[in-house]
Protein backbone atom coordinates (compact mmCIF):
# COMPACT_ATOMS: atom_id res chain seq x y z
CA UNK A 1 0.00 0.00 0.00
CA UNK A 2 1.47 3.39 -0.92
CA UNK A 3 2.33 5.82 1.83
CA UNK A 4 -0.07 8.71 2.39
CA UNK A 5 0.78 11.63 0.15
CA UNK A 6 2.73 14.29 2.00
CA UNK A 7 3.02 16.59 -1.00
CA UNK A 8 0.59 17.62 -3.72
CA UNK A 9 0.66 15.39 -6.78
CA UNK A 10 2.42 16.56 -9.92
CA UNK A 11 -0.99 16.68 -11.63
CA UNK A 12 -2.45 18.93 -8.93
CA UNK A 13 0.61 21.19 -9.03
CA UNK A 14 0.42 21.40 -12.82
CA UNK A 15 -3.28 22.30 -12.66
CA UNK A 16 -2.61 25.11 -10.19
CA UNK A 17 0.40 26.35 -12.16
CA UNK A 18 -1.69 26.33 -15.35
CA UNK A 19 -4.42 28.40 -13.72
CA UNK A 20 -1.85 30.98 -12.56
CA UNK A 21 -0.11 31.03 -15.96
CA UNK A 22 -3.41 31.60 -17.75
CA UNK A 23 -4.27 34.44 -15.40
CA UNK A 24 -0.84 35.95 -16.11
CA UNK A 25 -1.37 35.66 -19.87
CA UNK A 26 1.43 33.16 -20.56
CA UNK A 27 1.26 31.10 -23.74
CA UNK A 28 0.84 27.38 -23.28
CA UNK A 29 4.36 26.73 -24.55
CA UNK A 30 5.89 29.17 -22.03
CA UNK A 31 3.81 27.70 -19.20
CA UNK A 32 4.90 24.16 -20.17
CA UNK A 33 8.59 25.13 -20.37
CA UNK A 34 8.47 26.69 -16.91
CA UNK A 35 6.29 24.07 -15.23
CA UNK A 36 7.45 20.76 -16.72
CA UNK A 37 10.98 21.82 -17.73
CA UNK A 38 11.38 19.18 -20.47
CA UNK A 39 15.01 18.24 -21.07
CA UNK A 40 16.16 19.82 -17.81
CA UNK A 41 17.02 18.13 -14.50
CA UNK A 42 13.93 17.26 -12.47
CA UNK A 43 13.24 19.34 -9.38
CA UNK A 44 12.20 17.04 -6.52
CA UNK A 45 10.95 17.46 -2.98
CA UNK A 46 14.54 16.91 -1.83
CA UNK A 47 15.69 19.97 -3.81
CA UNK A 48 16.10 22.79 -1.26
CA UNK A 49 13.21 25.26 -1.55
CA UNK A 50 15.60 28.12 -2.32
CA UNK A 51 16.95 26.22 -5.33
CA UNK A 52 13.58 25.43 -6.90
CA UNK A 53 12.77 27.61 -9.91
CA UNK A 54 9.46 29.46 -9.66
CA UNK A 55 6.44 28.08 -11.52
CA UNK A 56 7.78 24.53 -11.79
CA UNK A 57 6.36 21.18 -10.78
CA UNK A 58 8.19 19.55 -7.87
CA UNK A 59 8.42 15.86 -8.78
CA UNK A 60 8.46 12.88 -6.40
CA UNK A 61 11.81 11.96 -4.82
CA UNK A 62 11.35 8.26 -5.57
CA UNK A 63 13.04 7.55 -8.92
CA UNK A 64 10.38 5.16 -10.20
CA UNK A 65 7.49 7.40 -9.15
CA UNK A 66 9.24 10.42 -10.65
CA UNK A 67 9.92 8.72 -14.00
CA UNK A 68 6.34 7.46 -14.24
CA UNK A 69 4.91 10.83 -13.29
CA UNK A 70 7.08 12.71 -15.78
CA UNK A 71 6.31 10.20 -18.56
CA UNK A 72 2.57 10.42 -17.90
CA UNK A 73 2.70 14.21 -17.87
CA UNK A 74 4.70 14.41 -21.10
CA UNK A 75 2.33 11.90 -22.71
CA UNK A 76 -0.64 14.06 -21.80
CA UNK A 77 0.82 17.31 -23.16
CA UNK A 78 -1.74 17.61 -25.97
CA UNK A 79 -4.59 17.19 -23.49
CA UNK A 80 -3.09 19.84 -21.24
CA UNK A 81 -2.69 22.15 -24.24
CA UNK A 82 -6.32 21.72 -25.27
CA UNK A 83 -7.54 22.36 -21.73
CA UNK A 84 -5.23 25.37 -21.36
CA UNK A 85 -6.49 26.84 -24.63
CA UNK A 86 -10.15 26.09 -23.86
CA UNK A 87 -10.54 23.43 -26.57
CA UNK A 88 -13.11 20.75 -25.67
CA UNK A 89 -11.72 17.33 -24.68
CA UNK A 90 -11.32 14.62 -27.31
CA UNK A 91 -13.55 11.53 -27.34
CA UNK A 92 -11.08 9.38 -25.38
CA UNK A 93 -10.59 12.19 -22.86
CA UNK A 94 -14.36 12.41 -22.35
CA UNK A 95 -14.48 8.66 -21.75
CA UNK A 96 -11.66 8.92 -19.23
CA UNK A 97 -13.54 11.68 -17.41
CA UNK A 98 -16.48 9.34 -16.98
CA UNK A 99 -14.32 6.38 -15.93
CA UNK A 100 -12.04 8.27 -13.52
CA UNK A 101 -14.34 8.00 -10.46
CA UNK A 102 -14.81 4.27 -11.09
CA UNK A 103 -11.06 3.72 -11.49
CA UNK A 104 -10.35 5.62 -8.29
CA UNK A 105 -12.90 3.53 -6.38
CA UNK A 106 -11.37 0.36 -7.82
CA UNK A 107 -7.88 1.47 -6.80
CA UNK A 108 -9.06 2.11 -3.24
CA UNK A 109 -10.78 -1.28 -3.14
CA UNK A 110 -7.70 -3.14 -4.40
CA UNK A 111 -5.41 -1.34 -1.97
CA UNK A 112 -7.68 -2.20 0.95
CA UNK A 113 -8.73 1.33 1.81
CA UNK A 114 -11.92 1.61 -0.18
CA UNK A 115 -13.75 4.88 0.01
CA UNK A 116 -16.72 5.64 -2.21
CA UNK A 117 -15.97 8.39 -4.68
CA UNK A 118 -18.74 10.81 -5.44
CA UNK A 119 -19.70 10.88 -9.07
CA UNK A 120 -19.15 14.24 -10.68
CA UNK A 121 -20.77 15.49 -13.86
CA UNK A 122 -18.29 15.63 -16.77
CA UNK A 123 -18.20 19.43 -16.77
CA UNK A 124 -16.65 19.31 -13.28
CA UNK A 125 -13.91 16.89 -14.34
CA UNK A 126 -12.00 19.22 -16.64
CA UNK A 127 -8.33 20.04 -16.10
CA UNK A 128 -8.89 23.78 -15.91
CA UNK A 129 -11.91 25.90 -15.04
CA UNK A 130 -14.00 27.24 -17.93
C-alpha positions in Angstrom: 0.0 0.0 0.0 1.5 3.4 -0.9 2.3 5.8 1.8 -0.1 8.7 2.4 0.8 11.6 0.1 2.7 14.3 2.0 3.0 16.6 -1.0 0.6 17.6 -3.7 0.7 15.4 -6.8 2.4 16.6 -9.9 -1.0 16.7 -11.6 -2.5 18.9 -8.9 0.6 21.2 -9.0 0.4 21.4 -12.8 -3.3 22.3 -12.7 -2.6 25.1 -10.2 0.4 26.4 -12.2 -1.7 26.3 -15.4 -4.4 28.4 -13.7 -1.8 31.0 -12.6 -0.1 31.0 -16.0 -3.4 31.6 -17.8 -4.3 34.4 -15.4 -0.8 35.9 -16.1 -1.4 35.7 -19.9 1.4 33.2 -20.6 1.3 31.1 -23.7 0.8 27.4 -23.3 4.4 26.7 -24.5 5.9 29.2 -22.0 3.8 27.7 -19.2 4.9 24.2 -20.2 8.6 25.1 -20.4 8.5 26.7 -16.9 6.3 24.1 -15.2 7.4 20.8 -16.7 11.0 21.8 -17.7 11.4 19.2 -20.5 15.0 18.2 -21.1 16.2 19.8 -17.8 17.0 18.1 -14.5 13.9 17.3 -12.5 13.2 19.3 -9.4 12.2 17.0 -6.5 11.0 17.5 -3.0 14.5 16.9 -1.8 15.7 20.0 -3.8 16.1 22.8 -1.3 13.2 25.3 -1.5 15.6 28.1 -2.3 17.0 26.2 -5.3 13.6 25.4 -6.9 12.8 27.6 -9.9 9.5 29.5 -9.7 6.4 28.1 -11.5 7.8 24.5 -11.8 6.4 21.2 -10.8 8.2 19.6 -7.9 8.4 15.9 -8.8 8.5 12.9 -6.4 11.8 12.0 -4.8 11.4 8.3 -5.6 13.0 7.6 -8.9 10.4 5.2 -10.2 7.5 7.4 -9.2 9.2 10.4 -10.7 9.9 8.7 -14.0 6.3 7.5 -14.2 4.9 10.8 -13.3 7.1 12.7 -15.8 6.3 10.2 -18.6 2.6 10.4 -17.9 2.7 14.2 -17.9 4.7 14.4 -21.1 2.3 11.9 -22.7 -0.6 14.1 -21.8 0.8 17.3 -23.2 -1.7 17.6 -26.0 -4.6 17.2 -23.5 -3.1 19.8 -21.2 -2.7 22.1 -24.2 -6.3 21.7 -25.3 -7.5 22.4 -21.7 -5.2 25.4 -21.4 -6.5 26.8 -24.6 -10.1 26.1 -23.9 -10.5 23.4 -26.6 -13.1 20.7 -25.7 -11.7 17.3 -24.7 -11.3 14.6 -27.3 -13.6 11.5 -27.3 -11.1 9.4 -25.4 -10.6 12.2 -22.9 -14.4 12.4 -22.3 -14.5 8.7 -21.7 -11.7 8.9 -19.2 -13.5 11.7 -17.4 -16.5 9.3 -17.0 -14.3 6.4 -15.9 -12.0 8.3 -13.5 -14.3 8.0 -10.5 -14.8 4.3 -11.1 -11.1 3.7 -11.5 -10.4 5.6 -8.3 -12.9 3.5 -6.4 -11.4 0.4 -7.8 -7.9 1.5 -6.8 -9.1 2.1 -3.2 -10.8 -1.3 -3.1 -7.7 -3.1 -4.4 -5.4 -1.3 -2.0 -7.7 -2.2 0.9 -8.7 1.3 1.8 -11.9 1.6 -0.2 -13.7 4.9 0.0 -16.7 5.6 -2.2 -16.0 8.4 -4.7 -18.7 10.8 -5.4 -19.7 10.9 -9.1 -19.2 14.2 -10.7 -20.8 15.5 -13.9 -18.3 15.6 -16.8 -18.2 19.4 -16.8 -16.7 19.3 -13.3 -13.9 16.9 -14.3 -12.0 19.2 -16.6 -8.3 20.0 -16.1 -8.9 23.8 -15.9 -11.9 25.9 -15.0 -14.0 27.2 -17.9 
